[in-house]
Amino acid sequence: MSQPGWVALAEAAERTASEMNPQDVASSLNALTKLEVAAAAVSPAGWAGLAEAAERTAREVNPQGIANTLHALGVLPAAAAQLSPSVGTEASRSRRREGGSQHDLAGTQNDTVGV
């Protein structure tokens, strides 16, 4: 996919974040952990929108969604920082300490997705 395509997808996530249900939020965040080029295309406003959607849907999310969302927040410092600056900083530090990229630290669900 071209860079403009990734940007268009990131903008679509930002535009629809306020309408996302718990599964949409968890799936979107989970996918962004696996596609660094897509995560890089998300603007600060996009991360804020996804973080707000995660907070808004937190009481309704199922156990798998909780796992996916927490995992994403652990490996996507830009997203985590929107919930708590200290969480974003710690996620970034942890990823560097372990020597991994966002893709390296992704969970096992959807591991067949790649760039």
MMTF fields as JSON, N, C-alpha, C and O atoms, coordinates in Angstrom:
{
  "mmtfVersion": "1.0.0",
  "mmtfProducer": "UNKNOWN",
  "numBonds": 459,
  "numAtoms": 460,
  "numGroups": 115,
  "numChains": 1,
  "numModels": 1,
  "chainsPerModel": [1],
  "groupsPerChain": [115],
  "chainIdList": ["A"],
  "bondAtomList": [4, 2, 8, 6, 12, 10, 16, 14, 20, 18, 24, 22, 28, 26, 32, 30, 36, 34, 40, 38, 44, 42, 48, 46, 52, 50, 56, 54, 60, 58, 64, 62, 68, 66, 72, 70, 76, 74, 80, 78, 84, 82, 88, 86, 92, 90, 96, 94, 100, 98, 104, 102, 108, 106, 112, 110, 116, 114, 120, 118, 124, 122, 128, 126, 132, 130, 136, 134, 140, 138, 144, 142, 148, 146, 152, 150, 156, 154, 160, 158, 164, 162, 168, 166, 172, 170, 176, 174, 180, 178, 184, 182, 188, 186, 192, 190, 196, 194, 200, 198, 204, 202, 208, 206, 212, 210, 216, 214, 220, 218, 224, 222, 228, 226, 232, 230, 236, 234, 240, 238, 244, 242, 248, 246, 252, 250, 256, 254, 260, 258, 264, 262, 268, 266, 272, 270, 276, 274, 280, 278, 284, 282, 288, 286, 292, 290, 296, 294, 300, 298, 304, 302, 308, 306, 312, 310, 316, 314, 320, 318, 324, 322, 328, 326, 332, 330, 336, 334, 340, 338, 344, 342, 348, 346, 352, 350, 356, 354, 360, 358, 364, 362, 368, 366, 372, 370, 376, 374, 380, 378, 384, 382, 388, 386, 392, 390, 396, 394, 400, 398, 404, 402, 408, 406, 412, 410, 416, 414, 420, 418, 424, 422, 428, 426, 432, 430, 436, 434, 440, 438, 444, 442, 448, 446, 452, 450, 456, 454],
  "bondOrderList": [1, 1, 1, 1, 1, 1, 1, 1, 1, 1, 1, 1, 1, 1, 1, 1, 1, 1, 1, 1, 1, 1, 1, 1, 1, 1, 1, 1, 1, 1, 1, 1, 1, 1, 1, 1, 1, 1, 1, 1, 1, 1, 1, 1, 1, 1, 1, 1, 1, 1, 1, 1, 1, 1, 1, 1, 1, 1, 1, 1, 1, 1, 1, 1, 1, 1, 1, 1, 1, 1, 1, 1, 1, 1, 1, 1, 1, 1, 1, 1, 1, 1, 1, 1, 1, 1, 1, 1, 1, 1, 1, 1, 1, 1, 1, 1, 1, 1, 1, 1, 1, 1, 1, 1, 1, 1, 1, 1, 1, 1, 1, 1, 1, 1],
  "groupList": [{"groupName": "MET", "atomNameList": ["N", "CA", "C", "O"], "elementList": ["N", "C", "C", "O"], "formalChargeList": [0, 0, 0, 0], "bondAtomList": [1, 0, 2, 1, 3, 2], "bondOrderList": [1, 1, 2], "singleLetterCode": "M", "chemCompType": "L-PEPTIDE LINKING"}, {"groupName": "SER", "atomNameList": ["N", "CA", "C", "O"], "elementList": ["N", "C", "C", "O"], "formalChargeList": [0, 0, 0, 0], "bondAtomList": [1, 0, 2, 1, 3, 2], "bondOrderList": [1, 1, 2], "singleLetterCode": "S", "chemCompType": "L-PEPTIDE LINKING"}, {"groupName": "GLN", "atomNameList": ["N", "CA", "C", "O"], "elementList": ["N", "C", "C", "O"], "formalChargeList": [0, 0, 0, 0], "bondAtomList": [1, 0, 2, 1, 3, 2], "bondOrderList": [1, 1, 2], "singleLetterCode": "Q", "chemCompType": "L-PEPTIDE LINKING"}, {"groupName": "PRO", "atomNameList": ["N", "CA", "C", "O"], "elementList": ["N", "C", "C", "O"], "formalChargeList": [0, 0, 0, 0], "bondAtomList": [1, 0, 2, 1, 3, 2], "bondOrderList": [1, 1, 2], "singleLetterCode": "P", "chemCompType": "L-PEPTIDE LINKING"}, {"groupName": "GLY", "atomNameList": ["N", "CA", "C", "O"], "elementList": ["N", "C", "C", "O"], "formalChargeList": [0, 0, 0, 0], "bondAtomList": [1, 0, 2, 1, 3, 2], "bondOrderList": [1, 1, 2], "singleLetterCode": "G", "chemCompType": "PEPTIDE LINKING"}, {"groupName": "TRP", "atomNameList": ["N", "CA", "C", "O"], "elementList": ["N", "C", "C", "O"], "formalChargeList": [0, 0, 0, 0], "bondAtomList": [1, 0, 2, 1, 3, 2], "bondOrderList": [1, 1, 2], "singleLetterCode": "W", "chemCompType": "L-PEPTIDE LINKING"}, {"groupName": "VAL", "atomNameList": ["N", "CA", "C", "O"], "elementList": ["N", "C", "C", "O"], "formalChargeList": [0, 0, 0, 0], "bondAtomList": [1, 0, 2, 1, 3, 2], "bondOrderList": [1, 1, 2], "singleLetterCode": "V", "chemCompType": "L-PEPTIDE LINKING"}, {"groupName": "ALA", "atomNameList": ["N", "CA", "C", "O"], "elementList": ["N", "C", "C", "O"], "formalChargeList": [0, 0, 0, 0], "bondAtomList": [1, 0, 2, 1, 3, 2], "bondOrderList": [1, 1, 2], "singleLetterCode": "A", "chemCompType": "L-PEPTIDE LINKING"}, {"groupName": "LEU", "atomNameList": ["N", "CA", "C", "O"], "elementList": ["N", "C", "C", "O"], "formalChargeList": [0, 0, 0, 0], "bondAtomList": [1, 0, 2, 1, 3, 2], "bondOrderList": [1, 1, 2], "singleLetterCode": "L", "chemCompType": "L-PEPTIDE LINKING"}, {"groupName": "GLU", "atomNameList": ["N", "CA", "C", "O"], "elementList": ["N", "C", "C", "O"], "formalChargeList": [0, 0, 0, 0], "bondAtomList": [1, 0, 2, 1, 3, 2], "bondOrderList": [1, 1, 2], "singleLetterCode": "E", "chemCompType": "L-PEPTIDE LINKING"}, {"groupName": "ARG", "atomNameList": ["N", "CA", "C", "O"], "elementList": ["N", "C", "C", "O"], "formalChargeList": [0, 0, 0, 0], "bondAtomList": [1, 0, 2, 1, 3, 2], "bondOrderList": [1, 1, 2], "singleLetterCode": "R", "chemCompType": "L-PEPTIDE LINKING"}, {"groupName": "THR", "atomNameList": ["N", "CA", "C", "O"], "elementList": ["N", "C", "C", "O"], "formalChargeList": [0, 0, 0, 0], "bondAtomList": [1, 0, 2, 1, 3, 2], "bondOrderList": [1, 1, 2], "singleLetterCode": "T", "chemCompType": "L-PEPTIDE LINKING"}, {"groupName": "ASN", "atomNameList": ["N", "CA", "C", "O"], "elementList": ["N", "C", "C", "O"], "formalChargeList": [0, 0, 0, 0], "bondAtomList": [1, 0, 2, 1, 3, 2], "bondOrderList": [1, 1, 2], "singleLetterCode": "N", "chemCompType": "L-PEPTIDE LINKING"}, {"groupName": "ASP", "atomNameList": ["N", "CA", "C", "O"], "elementList": ["N", "C", "C", "O"], "formalChargeList": [0, 0, 0, 0], "bondAtomList": [1, 0, 2, 1, 3, 2], "bondOrderList": [1, 1, 2], "singleLetterCode": "D", "chemCompType": "L-PEPTIDE LINKING"}, {"groupName": "LYS", "atomNameList": ["N", "CA", "C", "O"], "elementList": ["N", "C", "C", "O"], "formalChargeList": [0, 0, 0, 0], "bondAtomList": [1, 0, 2, 1, 3, 2], "bondOrderList": [1, 1, 2], "singleLetterCode": "K", "chemCompType": "L-PEPTIDE LINKING"}, {"groupName": "ILE", "atomNameList": ["N", "CA", "C", "O"], "elementList": ["N", "C", "C", "O"], "formalChargeList": [0, 0, 0, 0], "bondAtomList": [1, 0, 2, 1, 3, 2], "bondOrderList": [1, 1, 2], "singleLetterCode": "I", "chemCompType": "L-PEPTIDE LINKING"}, {"groupName": "HIS", "atomNameList": ["N", "CA", "C", "O"], "elementList": ["N", "C", "C", "O"], "formalChargeList": [0, 0, 0, 0], "bondAtomList": [1, 0, 2, 1, 3, 2], "bondOrderList": [1, 1, 2], "singleLetterCode": "H", "chemCompType": "L-PEPTIDE LINKING"}],
  "groupTypeList": [0, 1, 2, 3, 4, 5, 6, 7, 8, 7, 9, 7, 7, 9, 10, 11, 7, 1, 9, 0, 12, 3, 2, 13, 6, 7, 1, 1, 8, 12, 7, 8, 11, 14, 8, 9, 6, 7, 7, 7, 7, 6, 1, 3, 7, 4, 5, 7, 4, 8, 7, 9, 7, 7, 9, 10, 11, 7, 10, 9, 6, 12, 3, 2, 4, 15, 7, 12, 11, 8, 16, 7, 8, 4, 6, 8, 3, 7, 7, 7, 7, 2, 8, 1, 3, 1, 6, 4, 11, 9, 7, 1, 10, 1, 10, 10, 10, 9, 4, 4, 1, 2, 16, 13, 8, 7, 4, 11, 2, 12, 13, 11, 6, 4, 6],
  "groupIdList": [1, 2, 3, 4, 5, 6, 7, 8, 9, 10, 11, 12, 13, 14, 15, 16, 17, 18, 19, 20, 21, 22, 23, 24, 25, 26, 27, 28, 29, 30, 31, 32, 33, 34, 35, 36, 37, 38, 39, 40, 41, 42, 43, 44, 45, 46, 47, 48, 49, 50, 51, 52, 53, 54, 55, 56, 57, 58, 59, 60, 61, 62, 63, 64, 65, 66, 67, 68, 69, 70, 71, 72, 73, 74, 75, 76, 77, 78, 79, 80, 81, 82, 83, 84, 85, 86, 87, 88, 89, 90, 91, 92, 93, 94, 95, 96, 97, 98, 99, 100, 101, 102, 103, 104, 105, 106, 107, 108, 109, 110, 111, 112, 113, 114, 115],
  "secStructList": [7, 7, 2, 2, 2, 2, 2, 2, 2, 2, 2, 2, 2, 2, 2, 2, 4, 4, 4, 7, 7, 2, 2, 2, 2, 2, 2, 2, 2, 2, 2, 2, 2, 2, 7, 2, 2, 2, 2, 2, 2, 7, 7, 2, 2, 2, 2, 2, 2, 2, 2, 2, 2, 2, 2, 2, 2, 6, 6, 6, 7, 7, 2, 2, 2, 2, 2, 2, 2, 2, 2, 2, 2, 2, 2, 7, 2, 2, 2, 2, 2, 2, 2, 7, 2, 2, 2, 2, 2, 2, 2, 2, 2, 2, 2, 2, 2, 2, 6, 7, 7, 6, 6, 6, 6, 7, 7, 1, 6, 6, 6, 6, 7, 7, 7],
  "xCoordList": [0.849, 0.0, 0.896, 1.976, 0.445, 1.2, 1.061, 0.138, 1.988, 1.919, 0.598, 0.003, 0.116, -1.19, -2.322, -3.29, -2.186, -3.192, -3.19, -4.246, -1.98, -1.878, -2.422, -3.112, -2.107, -2.614, -4.137, -4.79, -4.709, -6.168, -6.799, -7.83, -6.187, -6.712, -6.602, -7.524, -5.468, -5.29, -6.324, -6.89, -6.57, -7.578, -8.978, -9.804, -9.246, -10.551, -10.727, -11.812, -9.659, -9.731, -10.0, -10.81, -9.32, -9.53, -10.967, -11.613, -11.449, -12.786, -13.894, -14.926, -13.682, -14.736, -14.55, -15.392, -13.475, -13.19, -14.347, -14.638, -14.999, -16.09, -17.309, -18.183, -17.379, -18.506, -18.161, -19.036, -16.899, -16.455, -17.064, -17.249, -17.375, -17.806, -16.547, -15.458, -16.668, -15.481, -14.624, -13.397, -15.252, -14.482, -13.755, -12.615, -14.394, -13.738, -12.484, -11.437, -12.596, -11.453, -10.322, -9.182, -10.64, -9.609, -8.972, -7.754, -9.772, -9.243, -8.371, -7.322, -8.798, -8.01, -6.668, -5.63, -6.686, -5.434, -4.539, -3.327, -5.132, -4.369, -3.717, -2.55, -4.453, -3.897, -2.742, -1.752, -2.859, -1.794, -0.502, 0.573, -0.584, 0.64, 1.388, 2.591, 0.691, 1.277, 1.711, 2.444, 1.265, 1.562, 2.228, 1.556, 3.533, 4.249, 4.005, 3.891, 3.924, 3.715, 2.358, 2.226, 1.365, 0.046, 0.083, -0.463, 0.719, 0.814, 1.547, 1.2, 2.554, 3.31, 2.462, 2.759, 1.417, 0.556, -0.522, -1.189, -0.704, -1.728, -1.242, -0.137, -2.069, -1.731, -1.944, -2.606, -1.392, -1.673, -3.176, -3.648, -3.927, -5.388, -6.013, -6.988, -5.451, -5.949, -5.722, -6.611, -4.507, -4.233, -5.162, -5.657, -5.389, -6.289, -7.7, -8.36, -8.161, -9.494, -9.611, -10.617, -8.597, -8.615, -8.535, -9.201, -7.731, -7.642, -8.971, -9.402, -9.621, -10.941, -11.952, -12.787, -11.876, -12.788, -12.527, -13.467, -11.258, -10.93, -11.497, -12.047, -11.358, -11.913, -13.437, -14.036, -14.051, -15.519, -16.1, -17.163, -15.424, -15.964, -15.427, -15.776, -14.594, -13.916, -14.874, -14.563, -16.004, -16.932, -17.671, -18.268, -17.632, -18.376, -17.493, -18.009, -16.189, -15.289, -15.21, -15.262, -15.083, -14.986, -13.532, -12.637, -13.286, -11.924, -10.879, -9.77, -11.198, -10.234, -9.941, -8.798, -10.968, -10.776, -9.906, -9.09, -10.084, -9.243, -7.786, -6.898, -7.556, -6.185, -5.586, -4.443, -6.344, -5.831, -5.557, -4.537, -6.457, -6.288, -5.099, -4.285, -4.982, -3.852, -2.528, -1.531, -2.53, -1.311, -0.923, 0.24, -1.899, -1.626, -1.094, -0.138, -1.697, -1.237, 0.172, 0.913, 0.534, 1.875, 2.948, 4.112, 2.585, 3.593, 3.433, 4.247, 2.415, 2.192, 2.254, 1.22, 3.449, 3.583, 2.738, 2.251, 2.556, 1.754, 0.313, -0.314, -0.219, -1.59, -1.664, -2.556, -0.723, -0.726, -0.565, -1.166, 0.231, 0.463, -0.804, -0.916, -1.762, -3.018, -3.864, -4.685, -3.669, -4.384, -3.644, -4.25, -2.315, -1.484, -0.07, 0.538, 0.468, 1.833, 2.857, 3.785, 2.71, 3.684, 3.582, 4.594, 2.394, 2.227, 2.91, 3.592, 2.739, 3.374, 4.884, 5.558, 5.424, 6.868, 7.376, 8.409, 6.677, 7.096, 7.021, 7.907, 5.981, 5.867, 7.039, 7.606, 7.391, 8.508, 9.819, 10.627, 10.032, 11.233, 11.313, 12.373, 10.203, 10.163, 10.49, 11.243, 9.927, 10.165, 11.647, 12.232, 12.259, 13.683, 14.535, 15.513, 14.164, 14.923, 14.942, 15.95, 13.833, 13.738, 14.287, 14.393, 14.637, 15.225, 14.255, 14.674, 12.967, 11.971, 11.306, 11.308, 10.74, 9.915, 8.468, 8.171, 7.578, 6.16, 5.725, 4.97, 6.192, 5.787, 6.359, 5.67, 7.621, 8.246, 7.491, 7.425, 6.92, 6.272, 4.779, 4.086, 4.268, 2.836, 2.435, 3.241, 1.196, 0.674, 0.508, 0.805, 0.039, -0.065, -1.327, -1.365, -2.343, -3.567, -3.294, -2.67, -3.75, -3.613, -2.164, -1.823, -1.298, 0.101, 0.302, 1.406, -0.733, -0.589, -0.668, -0.394, -1.034, -1.105, 0.287, 1.018, 0.668, 1.993, 2.039, 1.065, 3.187, 3.377, 4.318, 4.631],
  "yCoordList": [-1.17, 0.0, 1.234, 1.231, 2.258, 3.51, 4.281, 4.044, 5.201, 6.048, 6.81, 6.89, 7.379, 8.051, 7.098, 7.512, 5.834, 4.846, 4.624, 4.542, 4.524, 4.359, 5.578, 5.46, 6.75, 7.99, 8.012, 8.398, 7.6, 7.58, 6.638, 6.963, 5.474, 4.547, 5.127, 5.003, 5.76, 6.384, 7.478, 7.601, 8.268, 9.331, 8.743, 9.317, 7.609, 6.953, 6.483, 6.605, 5.948, 5.524, 6.722, 6.647, 7.827, 9.044, 9.545, 9.911, 9.556, 10.081, 9.235, 9.769, 7.928, 7.035, 6.599, 5.88, 7.017, 6.565, 6.836, 6.016, 7.966, 8.3, 7.404, 7.37, 6.68, 5.783, 4.32, 3.458, 4.029, 2.642, 1.978, 2.597, 0.69, -0.122, -0.736, -0.572, -1.433, -1.977, -2.86, -2.765, -3.712, -4.598, -3.801, -4.121, -2.773, -1.929, -1.284, -1.264, -0.758, -0.093, -1.093, -0.839, -2.224, -3.233, -3.749, -3.91, -4.007, -4.52, -3.489, -3.829, -2.234, -1.173, -1.004, -0.943, -0.93, -0.787, -2.008, -1.873, -3.186, -4.418, -4.424, -4.792, -4.027, -3.988, -3.001, -3.268, -1.88, -0.874, -1.367, -0.871, -2.339, -2.895, -3.746, -3.969, -4.217, -5.132, -4.451, -5.035, -3.242, -2.519, -1.189, -0.164, -1.209, -0.001, 1.163, 2.31, 0.875, 1.957, 2.613, 3.824, 1.851, 2.421, 3.204, 4.304, 2.649, 3.353, 4.68, 5.667, 4.707, 5.939, 7.003, 8.194, 6.581, 7.522, 8.133, 9.08, 7.609, 8.124, 9.447, 9.529, 10.462, 11.778, 11.798, 10.912, 12.795, 12.922, 12.993, 12.428, 13.677, 13.743, 12.363, 12.024, 11.57, 10.209, 9.339, 8.593, 9.431, 8.675, 9.121, 8.3, 10.426, 10.937, 10.392, 10.007, 10.357, 9.828, 8.36, 7.936, 7.579, 6.153, 5.949, 5.063, 6.753, 6.647, 7.007, 6.343, 8.051, 8.421, 7.307, 7.018, 6.682, 5.576, 4.398, 3.739, 4.128, 3.042, 3.327, 2.439, 4.572, 4.942, 4.844, 4.336, 5.331, 5.356, 3.947, 3.728, 2.992, 1.64, 0.66, -0.521, 1.125, 0.23, -0.643, -1.804, -0.121, -0.902, -1.99, -2.888, -1.912, -2.86, -3.904, -4.874, -3.725, -4.575, -5.989, -6.171, -6.992, -8.379, -8.712, -7.912, -9.872, -10.205, -10.159, -9.677, -10.64, -10.603, -9.162, -8.816, -8.326, -6.911, -6.213, -5.358, -6.583, -6.02, -6.386, -5.536, -7.664, -8.116, -7.386, -6.932, -7.272, -6.597, -5.122, -4.587, -4.472, -3.045, -2.806, -1.922, -3.571, -3.401, -3.709, -3.019, -4.746, -5.066, -3.902, -3.503, -3.366, -2.253, -1.046, -0.407, -0.735, 0.409, 0.178, 1.131, -1.072, -1.391, -1.253, -1.03, -1.38, -1.317, -0.109, 0.097, 0.676, 1.895, 3.096, 3.564, 3.593, 4.695, 5.913, 6.603, 6.19, 7.359, 7.205, 8.182, 5.99, 5.751, 5.792, 6.419, 5.121, 5.077, 6.463, 6.764, 7.301, 8.648, 9.483, 10.422, 9.155, 9.892, 9.571, 10.387, 8.386, 8.023, 8.522, 9.015, 8.391, 8.822, 9.018, 8.064, 10.207, 10.433, 9.474, 9.063, 9.114, 8.21, 6.804, 6.11, 6.375, 5.065, 5.045, 4.076, 6.093, 6.17, 6.157, 5.495, 6.872, 6.915, 5.547, 5.103, 4.868, 3.545, 2.533, 1.686, 2.593, 1.663, 1.847, 0.87, 3.08, 3.371, 2.86, 2.257, 3.096, 2.627, 1.11, 0.544, 0.456, -0.997, -1.591, -2.56, -1.014, -1.51, -1.361, -2.278, -0.233, -0.023, -0.981, -1.538, -1.172, -2.035, -3.47, -4.167, -3.893, -5.254, -5.356, -6.454, -4.218, -4.231, -4.593, -5.035, -4.419, -4.822, -3.666, -2.534, -3.972, -3.002, -3.247, -4.189, -2.414, -2.624, -3.984, -4.688, -4.364, -5.636, -6.805, -7.803, -6.693, -7.771, -8.102, -9.262, -7.08, -7.29, -7.536, -7.619, -7.653, -7.864, -9.212, -10.141, -9.315, -10.555, -11.616, -11.383, -12.771, -13.879, -13.808, -14.402, -13.114, -13.037, -12.248, -11.188, -12.75, -12.105, -12.034, -11.13, -12.941, -12.89, -13.126, -12.928, -13.543, -13.734, -12.426, -12.395, -11.346, -10.043, -9.467, -9.513, -8.928, -8.33, -7.318, -7.105, -6.702, -5.697, -6.249, -5.573],
  "zCoordList": [0.0, 0.0, 0.0, 0.59, -0.651, -0.706, 0.606, 1.386, 0.832, 2.031, 2.101, 3.176, 0.977, 1.051, 1.464, 2.102, 1.097, 1.511, 3.012, 3.64, 3.589, 5.044, 5.763, 6.776, 5.232, 5.831, 5.769, 6.738, 4.634, 4.494, 5.517, 6.106, 5.731, 6.74, 8.145, 8.951, 8.431, 9.748, 9.959, 11.045, 8.927, 9.029, 9.208, 9.917, 8.572, 8.741, 10.189, 10.759, 10.774, 12.182, 13.073, 13.996, 12.799, 13.583, 13.432, 14.414, 12.211, 11.915, 12.558, 12.966, 12.645, 13.138, 14.594, 15.132, 15.226, 16.599, 17.553, 18.423, 17.398, 18.325, 18.145, 19.012, 17.033, 16.768, 17.013, 16.927, 17.319, 17.462, 18.679, 19.727, 18.512, 19.647, 20.27, 19.721, 21.393, 22.061, 21.155, 21.184, 20.359, 19.481, 18.4, 18.064, 17.855, 16.855, 17.425, 16.777, 18.638, 19.281, 19.484, 19.094, 20.092, 20.379, 19.097, 19.034, 18.086, 16.821, 16.123, 15.576, 16.14, 15.502, 16.193, 15.535, 17.515, 18.253, 18.052, 17.878, 18.075, 17.877, 16.492, 16.358, 15.482, 14.128, 14.033, 13.353, 14.7, 14.65, 15.288, 14.952, 16.207, 16.788, 15.774, 15.913, 14.769, 13.806, 12.508, 11.71, 12.308, 11.07, 11.41, 11.528, 11.564, 11.979, 11.022, 11.456, 9.727, 8.762, 8.983, 8.806, 9.36, 9.647, 10.95, 11.026, 11.972, 13.253, 13.086, 13.734, 12.223, 11.993, 11.298, 11.393, 10.605, 9.888, 10.772, 10.358, 11.983, 12.889, 13.488, 14.024, 13.39, 13.926, 15.441, 15.982, 16.126, 17.563, 17.842, 18.829, 16.985, 17.168, 16.983, 17.654, 16.075, 15.868, 17.08, 17.491, 17.671, 18.894, 20.022, 20.794, 20.106, 21.149, 20.945, 21.91, 19.708, 19.423, 19.771, 20.341, 19.437, 19.78, 21.282, 21.818, 21.972, 23.43, 24.08, 25.023, 23.585, 24.114, 23.867, 24.725, 22.695, 22.396, 23.326, 23.77, 23.625, 24.554, 25.94, 26.592, 26.381, 27.689, 27.686, 28.634, 26.624, 26.523, 26.535, 27.116, 25.908, 25.77, 26.805, 26.773, 27.713, 28.659, 29.467, 29.734, 29.85, 30.688, 29.903, 30.498, 28.572, 27.739, 27.062, 26.507, 27.096, 26.323, 26.912, 28.129, 26.022, 26.471, 26.832, 26.558, 27.437, 27.874, 26.746, 26.972, 25.559, 24.458, 24.061, 23.764, 24.054, 23.74, 24.769, 24.428, 26.036, 27.099, 26.841, 26.906, 26.548, 26.286, 25.089, 25.147, 24.015, 22.814, 23.081, 22.644, 23.789, 24.066, 24.983, 24.713, 26.054, 26.965, 26.28, 26.492, 25.461, 24.713, 23.799, 23.752, 23.079, 22.166, 22.923, 22.483, 24.039, 24.821, 25.362, 25.602, 25.551, 26.02, 24.963, 25.295, 23.693, 22.632, 21.717, 20.817, 21.935, 21.148, 22.085, 22.562, 22.347, 23.298, 22.94, 23.836, 21.661, 21.273, 21.729, 22.14, 21.661, 22.113, 23.633, 24.204, 24.281, 25.741, 26.341, 27.372, 25.717, 26.238, 26.252, 27.04, 25.393, 25.381, 26.608, 27.026, 27.187, 28.412, 29.633, 30.584, 29.598, 30.715, 30.203, 29.716, 30.297, 29.81, 30.403, 29.706, 31.661, 32.269, 31.678, 31.579, 31.289, 30.671, 29.315, 28.982, 28.53, 27.221, 27.334, 26.545, 28.296, 28.503, 28.913, 28.412, 29.812, 30.269, 29.141, 29.024, 28.298, 27.177, 26.218, 25.729, 25.957, 25.068, 25.664, 24.958, 26.947, 27.632, 27.608, 27.34, 27.887, 27.922, 26.556, 26.462, 25.504, 24.151, 23.8, 23.224, 24.133, 23.85, 24.677, 24.177, 25.941, 26.838, 26.305, 26.41, 25.741, 25.224, 23.804, 23.257, 23.205, 21.878, 20.784, 19.714, 21.018, 20.034, 19.343, 19.827, 18.209, 17.497, 17.889, 18.624, 17.406, 17.692, 17.175, 17.846, 15.988, 15.416, 16.212, 16.423, 16.66, 17.403, 18.675, 19.079, 19.311, 20.598, 20.482, 21.496, 19.253, 19.061, 19.626, 19.672, 20.052, 20.603, 19.54, 18.369, 19.939, 19.001, 18.154, 17.077, 18.593, 17.808, 16.537, 16.587, 15.408, 14.102, 13.647, 12.884, 14.077, 13.669, 12.186, 11.679, 11.477, 10.05, 9.294, 8.094, 9.961, 9.325, 9.263, 10.252, 8.129, 8.021, 6.911, 6.189, 6.789, 5.75, 4.729, 3.748]
}
